[in-house]
Structures are given as C-alpha cells and as structure tokens.
C-alpha cells in the first residue's frame, strides 16, 4: 500500500500511540458480550511490544453525550485485554491532561496503557486541532489500527496524524488489502452480495459495484423495493416508494448482472413467532410481508457463489435476528464457507450473522468496520487512511 505500515517503523524504545476500535458490545452489568474487536487488535499490539515499544492504546466506546459516562468507561476492555495479552494494562482515567502525560512518560518498553474513552471529550469528534496535539504529545509515533473509525475525520483518526509519523497497523493494512484488492484486482468471477433494509442506504455502493462486479446479488428488505419496481405487489413489506425510479434505473444499468430473489419467505407480522410461508414473487398478499429469501433463491445464490473467484457480502438476506427468518442469511454464509473463492464480509450485520453461524473461521476476511466498509466499497477516500504518512 502507498502508506507507511507498522513494519516500516523503528519503534524500539519509543512510545507508540495506537488507535484501536474497542467499541465492543456490553450487557447492563458492563460485561463484554463479544470481544472480536479486542482480539483483532492483538497482532499489532504484540508486534509493538516484541519490538521494544511502550504502547499507549486509545479508543471510543459508544456515544457519550456531554462528558464522562460511567457506563461507557473502558475499564472492562482493559481487564479483558490484560487477560488476552498475559500482562498488566494500565487503565488511565482520562485521555489527555497532565496526569495522563505523566503516566505515559513513565511507561517502559514492553508496558501497555489504555486511555479513557476518547469521546468523553467533544473535541474528539470535532477533530479539534488542540485536542489532537494533546494526544500527539503522548507519543513518538502514531499507528492507526481502527478500520471501523477511519471513515470519520476525528482527532484520534485523522487529526493526530498531522503531528506524528503515522502508519497503518496490521488490522488496518489487512482491511485495505482485502477490500481494495476486491475492488481493484479481484479474482474473477467477482460476485457482490448486498442485503439490508434500504436501497437508499446503499445507492453509492450499488453504483460502484455495478462497474466492477460480474454479478450483483440482492437480498434483504432492499430487494422488496426492486421487486415492487418490477411490478410485483409486496403486501405489507418494507418498500421505499421514493426509490422505485432509482431501482428501475439500476436494474436497467445492471441488466442480467443484477440478480433478484425468485421466491420469498413471508410472515403475517413483524415478529419472531409470526406465521410464515414460502411464496413465489407473485404470492405476497395484503397483510403479509417478506422477511427472508426463499429456498429457490438460496439455491440460485449458492450456485453463483460456488463458481465465484471473489465474493464480497454486505447486509443480511432477511431478518436474521428472528430464528424463523434466518435461514436465507445462514445458508448464504454456508455457501461462502464451502466456496473456493476469496470471501470477504463487509462488517455490520453480515459479520454478526457469520459469527452467529459458527462459520467465521472458514471466511477469508471479516471486516471490523460496518460504515467504513460501506464507504470503502463506495470508492470514497477515507480520511483516517488519507491522513497517514506516505511511503
């Protein structure tokens, strides 16, 4: 890649500030319920420790409003990280200020500190230069390893890179190489799969992928709008009436490359225990709504994936949170796991679905960034990557 990476740096004896993505889910008892993002940061952290650096980690957690929120402190993250690293992690009570500066100045090579939630300061999301300079004063070098935040121009993602030599960590490098490789030089046939609720959320992604993919498979709630644009009655299904003209335009542009469901699983209510049945596209009656793709669609999409060289998937095929309407999404996950293709999951709900399916270890790459993955697939320049030092 065109930016410095962690292996380009001499970190021995230096303090290294690492922007991680520790925005992990927690229950009401403040217990971490899923630690994938913490584990994803370990290769970069361990590399720095092994090469003689003192490591200062920073992250946000949730969306605190107007200052510190005890429910969103990073203390549970520090405890879990210490378990995974097998060494103490010094948890600090703030991320800037004299006490923080004194604490990190005392760090020795091989030691780790975790700053408090960056978003306890509004200056973080405002990309305030003074706040970015305060973060930069804590270290000699900056490493960005939080792909899930690089689409935001915040002080800890873009601002701090203005004041320190800055490089991509292993996780960020991996994300750029897999997602960038899929867009720029995919092994063909290149199959893109898009699901989720709304066409309007993914217009730019669809437009970009129509120029690059050999086949674009559509599922989830967004498929309803395309089917309605074809003239099918969709009952009580989620349909974006304002996007019907756009859907027709995209179908005309995509031609046979844009593939829609051929059958649907419908329900008489939006509920986990709703009555359900499988119907052809012409069989969605008033009072019923499409909540999953049907078995014929699953077979069609699985056959397409089986012949692919590269597959990128973003967005579930149905309301997989309800077990009765999860089969389309989980079946597609099985098809990707069985494929010989390079398989890439673009974060968000599709990543959660693959984790739930138990097939994550059979996928080539699961992105840690939902919004960042989408913007990358749109072809946008991400400010947290652009800010890193050029090679």
C-alpha positions as CSV (number, residue, x, y, z in Angstrom):
1,X,0.0,0.0,0.0
2,X,1.0,3.6,-0.6
3,X,1.0,4.5,3.2
4,X,3.6,3.6,5.8
5,X,2.8,0.4,7.6
6,X,3.8,-0.8,11.1
7,X,6.7,-2.8,9.8
8,X,8.2,0.4,8.2
9,X,8.7,1.9,11.6
10,X,11.6,1.7,14.1
11,X,9.7,1.5,17.4
12,X,12.4,0.3,19.7
13,X,12.4,2.5,22.9
14,X,9.6,4.7,21.6
15,X,6.2,5.4,22.9
16,X,3.6,4.4,20.3
17,X,0.0,5.7,20.3
18,X,-2.3,3.1,18.7
19,X,-5.9,4.0,17.7
20,X,-7.8,0.8,18.3
21,X,-11.5,0.0,17.8
22,X,-12.6,-1.3,21.2
23,X,-16.2,-0.3,20.7
24,X,-17.4,-3.6,21.9
25,X,-21.0,-4.7,23.0
26,X,-21.6,-4.9,26.7
27,X,-24.6,-6.0,28.8
28,X,-26.2,-4.0,31.5
29,X,-23.8,-5.4,34.0
30,X,-20.9,-3.9,32.0
31,X,-19.7,-7.3,30.9
32,X,-18.3,-7.6,27.4
33,X,-20.5,-9.9,25.4
34,X,-18.4,-10.2,22.3
35,X,-14.6,-9.4,22.1
36,X,-13.8,-9.8,18.4
37,X,-12.6,-6.2,18.1
38,X,-10.3,-6.6,21.0
39,X,-8.8,-9.8,19.6
40,X,-8.4,-8.2,16.2
41,X,-6.0,-5.6,17.7
42,X,-3.7,-8.2,19.3
43,X,-1.3,-8.7,16.3
44,X,-0.4,-5.0,16.2
45,X,-0.1,-4.7,20.0
46,X,2.0,-7.8,20.3
47,X,4.3,-6.7,17.4
48,X,5.0,-3.4,19.1
49,X,5.7,-5.0,22.4
50,X,8.0,-7.6,20.9
51,X,9.9,-4.8,19.1
52,X,10.6,-2.8,22.3
53,X,7.9,-0.2,22.3
54,X,5.8,1.3,25.1
55,X,2.3,1.0,23.9
56,X,-0.5,3.6,24.5
57,X,-3.9,2.5,23.3
58,X,-6.9,4.7,22.7
59,X,-10.4,4.1,21.6
60,X,-14.0,5.3,21.8
61,X,-16.9,3.3,23.3
62,X,-20.5,4.1,22.5
63,X,-21.8,7.6,22.0
64,X,-21.5,9.5,25.3
65,X,-23.2,12.9,25.4
66,X,-21.8,15.9,27.2
67,X,-18.9,14.3,29.1
68,X,-17.9,11.1,31.0
69,X,-20.5,8.4,31.4
70,X,-19.6,5.6,33.9
71,X,-21.5,3.1,31.7
72,X,-19.1,3.7,28.8
73,X,-15.7,3.6,30.6
74,X,-13.1,1.4,29.0
75,X,-12.2,-0.4,32.3
76,X,-13.8,-3.8,31.2
77,X,-11.8,-3.5,28.0
78,X,-8.6,-3.1,29.9
79,X,-9.3,-6.1,32.0
80,X,-10.1,-8.3,29.0
81,X,-7.1,-7.0,27.1
82,X,-4.8,-7.9,30.1
83,X,-6.2,-11.4,30.0
84,X,-5.5,-11.8,26.3
85,X,-2.0,-10.2,26.4
86,X,-1.0,-12.0,29.6
87,X,0.4,-8.8,31.0
88,X,-0.9,-5.8,33.0
89,X,-2.7,-3.0,31.2
90,X,-2.5,0.4,33.0
91,X,-6.0,1.9,32.7
92,X,-6.0,5.7,32.9
93,X,-8.9,7.9,33.9
94,X,-8.7,10.3,31.1
95,X,-7.1,10.5,27.6
96,X,-5.4,13.9,27.8
97,X,-4.0,16.2,30.5
98,X,-1.1,16.5,32.9
99,X,-1.8,13.3,34.8
100,X,-2.1,11.3,31.6
101,X,1.1,12.8,30.3
102,X,3.0,11.9,33.5
103,X,1.7,8.3,33.5
104,X,2.6,7.6,29.9
105,X,6.0,9.3,30.3
106,X,6.8,6.7,32.9
107,X,6.0,3.7,30.7
108,X,8.9,1.4,29.9
109,X,9.3,-0.7,26.8
110,X,7.0,-3.7,26.9
111,X,4.4,-1.9,29.0
112,X,0.8,-1.1,28.0
113,X,-1.5,1.7,28.9
114,X,-5.2,2.3,27.8
115,X,-6.5,5.8,27.7
116,X,-10.1,6.5,28.8
117,X,-12.9,6.8,26.3
118,X,-11.9,9.5,23.7
119,X,-15.5,10.6,23.2
120,X,-15.8,11.8,26.7
121,X,-14.3,14.9,25.1
122,X,-16.5,16.6,22.4
123,X,-13.2,17.8,20.8
124,X,-12.6,14.2,19.6
125,X,-15.4,14.1,17.2
126,X,-15.0,17.8,16.3
127,X,-11.4,16.9,15.2
128,X,-10.2,19.8,17.3
129,X,-6.5,20.5,16.5
130,X,-5.6,21.4,20.1
131,X,-7.1,18.1,21.3
132,X,-5.2,16.2,18.5
133,X,-2.0,17.9,19.6
134,X,-2.5,16.8,23.2
135,X,-2.9,13.2,22.0
136,X,0.2,13.6,19.8
137,X,2.3,14.8,22.8
138,X,1.8,11.4,24.5
139,X,3.8,9.5,21.9
140,X,6.7,9.5,19.4
141,X,4.8,7.6,16.7
142,X,1.1,7.0,15.8
143,X,-0.3,3.7,14.5
144,X,-3.9,3.6,13.2
145,X,-5.5,0.2,13.6
146,X,-9.2,1.0,13.9
147,X,-10.7,0.4,10.5
148,X,-14.2,0.9,11.9
149,X,-13.5,4.6,12.5
150,X,-11.3,5.7,9.6
151,X,-14.3,7.0,7.6
152,X,-14.6,9.7,10.3
153,X,-12.3,12.7,10.4
154,X,-11.9,12.7,14.2
155,X,-8.9,13.9,16.3
156,X,-7.7,10.4,17.0
157,X,-8.2,9.1,13.5
158,X,-7.1,11.9,11.2
159,X,-6.1,14.9,13.4
160,X,-3.2,13.2,15.4
161,X,-1.6,12.0,12.1
162,X,-0.8,15.7,11.3
163,X,1.6,15.8,14.2
164,X,3.3,12.4,14.3
165,X,4.9,9.9,11.9
166,X,1.8,7.8,11.2
167,X,1.4,4.2,9.9
168,X,-1.2,1.5,9.4
169,X,-1.4,-1.3,11.9
170,X,-1.8,-5.0,10.8
171,X,-5.6,-4.9,11.0
172,X,-6.0,-1.7,9.0
173,X,-3.5,-3.0,6.5
174,X,-5.4,-6.2,6.1
175,X,-8.7,-4.4,5.6
176,X,-7.2,-2.2,2.9
177,X,-5.6,-5.1,1.1
178,X,-8.7,-7.3,1.1
179,X,-11.3,-4.7,0.3
180,X,-9.0,-2.8,-2.0
181,X,-8.0,-6.0,-3.8
182,X,-11.6,-7.0,-4.3
183,X,-12.4,-3.6,-5.9
184,X,-9.2,-3.1,-7.9
185,X,-8.0,-6.6,-9.0
186,X,-10.4,-9.3,-8.0
187,X,-10.1,-12.9,-8.9
188,X,-13.0,-13.4,-11.2
189,X,-15.8,-14.1,-11.4
190,X,-16.4,-11.3,-8.9
191,X,-19.7,-11.7,-7.1
192,X,-21.0,-8.9,-4.8
193,X,-23.9,-9.6,-2.4
194,X,-25.9,-6.7,-0.9
195,X,-28.6,-7.0,1.7
196,X,-30.1,-5.0,4.5
197,X,-33.2,-2.9,4.7
198,X,-33.0,0.0,2.3
199,X,-31.8,0.7,-1.2
200,X,-31.2,4.4,-0.3
201,X,-28.6,3.4,2.2
202,X,-26.5,1.6,-0.4
203,X,-27.1,3.6,-3.6
204,X,-23.4,4.6,-4.0
205,X,-22.2,1.0,-3.2
206,X,-24.5,-0.5,-5.8
207,X,-23.4,2.1,-8.4
208,X,-19.7,1.4,-7.7
209,X,-20.1,-2.4,-7.7
210,X,-22.1,-2.4,-10.9
211,X,-19.0,-1.1,-12.6
212,X,-16.8,-3.7,-11.1
213,X,-18.7,-6.9,-10.2
214,X,-19.6,-9.7,-12.7
215,X,-22.7,-10.5,-10.7
216,X,-24.6,-8.5,-8.0
217,X,-27.0,-10.5,-5.8
218,X,-29.6,-8.5,-4.0
219,X,-31.4,-9.7,-0.8
220,X,-32.9,-8.4,2.4
221,X,-35.5,-5.6,2.7
222,X,-33.9,-3.7,-0.1
223,X,-34.9,-6.4,-2.6
224,X,-38.6,-5.6,-1.9
225,X,-38.1,-2.1,-3.5
226,X,-36.6,-3.7,-6.6
227,X,-39.4,-6.3,-6.8
228,X,-42.0,-3.6,-6.4
229,X,-40.3,-1.6,-9.2
230,X,-40.7,-4.6,-11.4
231,X,-44.5,-4.5,-10.7
232,X,-44.9,-7.1,-8.0
233,X,-47.4,-6.5,-5.2
234,X,-45.4,-6.6,-2.0
235,X,-48.2,-6.6,0.6
236,X,-47.1,-5.1,3.9
237,X,-43.4,-5.5,3.0
238,X,-40.9,-2.7,3.6
239,X,-40.8,-0.8,0.3
240,X,-39.1,2.6,-0.4
241,X,-41.7,4.2,-2.7
242,X,-39.3,7.2,-3.2
243,X,-36.6,4.8,-4.5
244,X,-38.7,3.0,-7.2
245,X,-37.5,5.1,-10.1
246,X,-33.9,4.7,-8.9
247,X,-34.4,0.9,-8.6
248,X,-35.6,0.7,-12.2
249,X,-32.6,2.8,-13.3
250,X,-30.2,0.4,-11.5
251,X,-31.9,-2.7,-13.0
252,X,-31.7,-1.2,-16.5
253,X,-28.0,-0.4,-15.9
254,X,-27.1,-3.8,-14.4
255,X,-29.1,-5.9,-16.8
256,X,-28.6,-9.6,-16.2
257,X,-25.7,-8.9,-13.8
258,X,-28.1,-7.6,-11.1
259,X,-29.9,-10.6,-9.7
260,X,-33.0,-10.5,-7.5
261,X,-34.8,-13.2,-5.4
262,X,-37.1,-15.6,-7.1
263,X,-39.1,-16.6,-4.0
264,X,-39.7,-15.2,-0.6
265,X,-40.5,-16.3,3.0
266,X,-43.4,-14.1,4.2
267,X,-44.9,-13.5,7.6
268,X,-48.2,-12.2,8.8
269,X,-46.5,-9.9,11.4
270,X,-43.0,-8.5,12.1
271,X,-42.4,-10.8,15.0
272,X,-40.3,-13.8,15.8
273,X,-43.3,-16.0,16.3
274,X,-45.3,-14.8,13.3
275,X,-46.9,-17.3,11.0
276,X,-44.8,-17.8,7.9
277,X,-44.9,-19.4,4.4
278,X,-42.8,-19.6,1.3
279,X,-44.3,-18.0,-1.8
280,X,-43.4,-17.1,-5.4
281,X,-42.9,-13.4,-6.1
282,X,-46.5,-13.1,-7.2
283,X,-47.7,-14.6,-3.9
284,X,-47.2,-11.7,-1.4
285,X,-50.7,-10.9,-0.1
286,X,-52.0,-7.9,1.8
287,X,-51.3,-8.3,5.5
288,X,-48.1,-10.4,4.8
289,X,-44.5,-9.1,4.5
290,X,-41.3,-10.5,3.1
291,X,-38.8,-11.3,5.9
292,X,-36.4,-13.6,4.2
293,X,-35.4,-15.0,0.8
294,X,-36.9,-18.4,-0.1
295,X,-35.2,-21.8,-0.8
296,X,-35.1,-21.4,-4.6
297,X,-33.3,-18.0,-4.1
298,X,-30.9,-19.6,-1.7
299,X,-30.1,-22.3,-4.2
300,X,-29.6,-19.8,-7.0
301,X,-27.3,-17.6,-4.9
302,X,-25.4,-20.5,-3.6
303,X,-24.7,-21.8,-7.1
304,X,-23.5,-18.4,-8.1
305,X,-21.1,-18.2,-5.1
306,X,-19.8,-21.7,-5.8
307,X,-18.5,-20.6,-9.2
308,X,-17.0,-17.3,-7.9
309,X,-13.4,-16.3,-7.6
310,X,-14.1,-13.4,-5.2
311,X,-17.2,-12.7,-3.1
312,X,-17.9,-9.5,-1.1
313,X,-21.0,-9.6,1.1
314,X,-22.6,-6.7,3.0
315,X,-26.0,-7.0,4.5
316,X,-28.2,-9.9,5.6
317,X,-30.7,-11.7,3.4
318,X,-33.6,-11.3,5.9
319,X,-34.5,-10.5,9.5
320,X,-31.9,-13.0,10.8
321,X,-32.4,-11.7,14.4
322,X,-35.6,-13.9,14.3
323,X,-34.6,-17.5,14.0
324,X,-37.6,-18.3,11.8
325,X,-36.3,-15.9,9.2
326,X,-32.6,-16.5,9.5
327,X,-32.2,-19.4,7.1
328,X,-31.5,-17.3,4.0
329,X,-28.7,-15.5,5.7
330,X,-27.2,-18.6,7.3
331,X,-27.5,-20.6,4.2
332,X,-25.6,-17.9,2.3
333,X,-22.9,-18.0,5.0
334,X,-22.6,-21.8,4.5
335,X,-22.3,-21.3,0.7
336,X,-19.4,-18.8,1.3
337,X,-17.7,-21.1,3.7
338,X,-17.9,-24.0,1.2
339,X,-16.7,-21.9,-1.6
340,X,-13.1,-21.9,-3.0
341,X,-13.4,-18.1,-3.6
342,X,-11.7,-15.3,-1.7
343,X,-14.6,-14.4,0.6
344,X,-14.9,-11.0,2.3
345,X,-17.7,-10.0,4.7
346,X,-18.1,-6.2,4.9
347,X,-18.8,-5.8,8.6
348,X,-22.0,-4.8,10.3
349,X,-24.9,-7.2,10.5
350,X,-23.5,-9.7,7.9
351,X,-20.4,-10.0,10.1
352,X,-22.6,-10.6,13.1
353,X,-24.5,-13.2,11.2
354,X,-21.4,-15.1,10.1
355,X,-20.2,-15.1,13.7
356,X,-23.5,-16.5,14.9
357,X,-23.5,-19.2,12.2
358,X,-20.2,-20.5,13.6
359,X,-18.5,-20.3,10.2
360,X,-16.3,-17.3,10.8
361,X,-13.1,-19.4,10.7
362,X,-13.9,-20.5,7.1
363,X,-14.3,-17.0,5.7
364,X,-11.2,-15.4,4.2
365,X,-11.7,-12.0,5.8
366,X,-14.4,-10.5,8.1
367,X,-14.2,-6.7,8.2
368,X,-14.3,-5.0,11.6
369,X,-16.0,-1.9,10.2
370,X,-19.6,-1.5,9.1
371,X,-19.8,2.1,8.0
372,X,-16.2,2.2,6.9
373,X,-16.6,-1.0,4.8
374,X,-19.6,0.6,3.1
375,X,-17.8,3.8,2.3
376,X,-14.7,1.9,1.1
377,X,-17.0,-0.2,-1.2
378,X,-18.5,3.1,-2.4
379,X,-15.0,4.1,-3.6
380,X,-14.7,7.0,-1.2
381,X,-11.4,8.3,0.2
382,X,-11.4,7.6,3.9
383,X,-9.9,10.5,6.0
384,X,-8.3,8.2,8.6
385,X,-6.3,6.5,5.8
386,X,-5.6,9.6,3.7
387,X,-4.0,11.2,6.8
388,X,-1.3,8.5,7.3
389,X,2.3,9.2,6.2
390,X,3.0,8.3,2.6
391,X,5.8,5.8,1.9
